[in-house]
Amino acid sequence: MTSEVDSHMPRLWLKPGHTPVSAALGSARGRVPAMALIAVLSLCSAALAQNAAALAAGENAWDKAGCLQCHGAQGQGGDGGEFPAGPSLQKTRLDRAALAETISCGLPGTQMPAWLDDAYTKRSCYGFPLGPAPAEVTATPVLSAGEIEALVNYLMAKIVGR
């Protein structure tokens, strides 16, 4: 049985045997109830606000660690000068886990410091046993594990691949 509203809807996008989405939601006149729309919009707004807050936390960690000094303001790669020339994070091939490990534990034998508080001492890095950081790692423990997670999320959303 087709309602007057349904009979005027284009059906090219429907698969055979399917009804319009609004009818599937159970509305008598083929319309989505206002409360359902309000609920969906509220969830979307909350998700966007959480995402914005998470990205802001990641950007704060970027600033706190001074990443731009070596990697450039947009992660394009540093040019040296007063600070070491860091590689481009825009072009990095590191995945989320490798970025987290690199930021947390530094890169032994390079200028990349370990930023995680308790790296090597309470959190194992690169398979080294717990204890002091190896001599070839500069420890600059200013970020928490949560800040590093936020930083990696920020990098993946705003810098890597851009």
C-alpha positions in Angstrom: 0.0 0.0 0.0 1.4 3.4 -0.9 0.6 6.7 0.8 0.0 9.9 -1.1 3.4 11.2 0.1 5.2 8.0 -1.0 3.6 8.0 -4.5 5.3 11.3 -5.3 8.8 10.3 -4.2 11.3 9.2 -6.9 12.1 5.5 -6.6 15.2 5.4 -8.7 17.4 5.2 -5.5 15.3 2.4 -4.0 16.3 -1.2 -4.2 13.5 -3.5 -5.3 11.2 -4.3 -2.4 12.5 -1.5 -0.2 10.4 1.3 1.1 11.5 5.0 1.6 13.6 5.5 4.7 10.9 7.7 6.3 8.3 5.0 5.9 10.8 2.4 7.3 11.0 4.6 10.4 7.4 4.0 11.0 5.9 7.4 10.4 2.3 7.3 9.2 2.7 10.1 6.7 6.2 9.3 5.6 7.9 11.9 7.7 10.6 11.5 10.4 9.3 12.5 13.8 10.7 15.8 15.0 12.0 14.3 18.3 14.0 11.7 16.2 15.6 14.5 14.2 16.4 16.5 17.4 18.0 13.4 18.9 20.2 12.8 15.8 21.2 16.4 15.6 22.1 16.5 19.3 24.3 13.4 18.9 26.0 14.9 15.8 26.6 18.2 17.7 28.0 16.4 20.7 30.3 14.3 18.5 31.6 17.4 16.6 32.2 19.1 20.0 34.1 16.1 21.3 36.1 15.9 18.1 37.0 19.6 18.2 38.1 19.3 21.9 40.2 16.2 21.1 41.9 18.0 18.2 42.5 21.0 20.4 44.1 18.8 23.0 46.4 17.3 20.3 47.3 20.8 19.1 48.1 21.8 22.7 50.4 18.8 23.0 52.1 19.8 19.7 52.7 23.3 21.1 53.8 22.0 24.6 56.4 19.7 23.1 57.5 22.4 20.6 57.2 20.1 17.6 57.1 23.0 15.2 60.6 23.9 16.0 62.0 20.9 14.2 59.0 19.8 12.0 57.8 23.2 10.9 54.5 25.0 11.7 52.4 22.6 9.5 54.6 19.6 9.9 56.2 20.2 6.5 59.7 19.5 7.8 62.1 21.7 9.5 64.8 23.8 7.9 67.4 23.5 10.6 68.7 26.8 12.0 68.5 27.0 15.7 66.8 23.6 16.0 67.5 20.3 14.2 65.8 19.9 10.8 63.1 17.3 11.5 61.5 15.3 8.7 58.2 16.1 7.1 55.3 14.7 9.1 53.0 15.5 6.1 54.9 12.9 4.0 55.6 10.4 6.8 54.8 6.7 6.2 54.6 5.9 9.9 51.2 4.6 10.9 49.4 5.6 14.1 51.2 3.0 16.3 54.7 3.9 14.9 54.0 7.6 15.4 53.0 7.0 19.1 56.1 4.9 19.7 58.4 7.5 18.0 56.9 10.4 20.0 56.8 8.5 23.2 60.3 6.9 23.0 62.2 9.1 20.6 64.4 7.6 17.9 67.6 6.2 19.2 70.6 7.7 17.4 68.7 10.7 16.1 67.7 14.2 17.4 64.1 13.0 18.1 63.7 13.0 21.9 61.5 10.7 24.0 58.6 12.9 25.0 56.7 10.5 27.2 57.0 10.9 31.0 58.3 7.5 32.2 59.5 6.3 28.8 61.9 3.4 29.2 61.6 3.6 33.0 58.0 2.5 33.4 57.0 1.9 29.8 59.1 -0.4 27.6 60.3 1.2 24.3 61.5 -0.6 21.3 62.0 -3.8 23.3 64.6 -2.3 25.7 64.3 -3.6 29.2 62.8 -1.2 31.8 65.5 1.2 33.2 67.2 4.3 32.2 66.9 5.4 28.6 69.8 4.3 26.3 72.6 6.8 26.0 71.6 7.5 22.3 68.2 8.7 23.4 67.5 12.2 24.7 64.7 12.1 27.2 62.5 15.2 27.4 59.6 13.8 29.5 56.9 16.6 29.2 53.9 14.7 27.7 51.6 12.2 29.4 50.3 9.1 27.6 46.9 10.8 27.1 48.7 13.9 25.5 50.6 11.6 23.2 47.4 9.9 22.1 45.8 13.3 21.5 48.9 14.4 19.6 48.8 11.4 17.3 45.1 11.9 16.7 45.8 15.5 15.8 48.7 14.5 13.4 46.5 11.9 11.7 43.6 14.4 11.3 45.5 17.6 10.4 49.0 16.9 9.2 49.8 13.4 7.9 49.1 13.2 4.2 48.3 16.9 3.8 
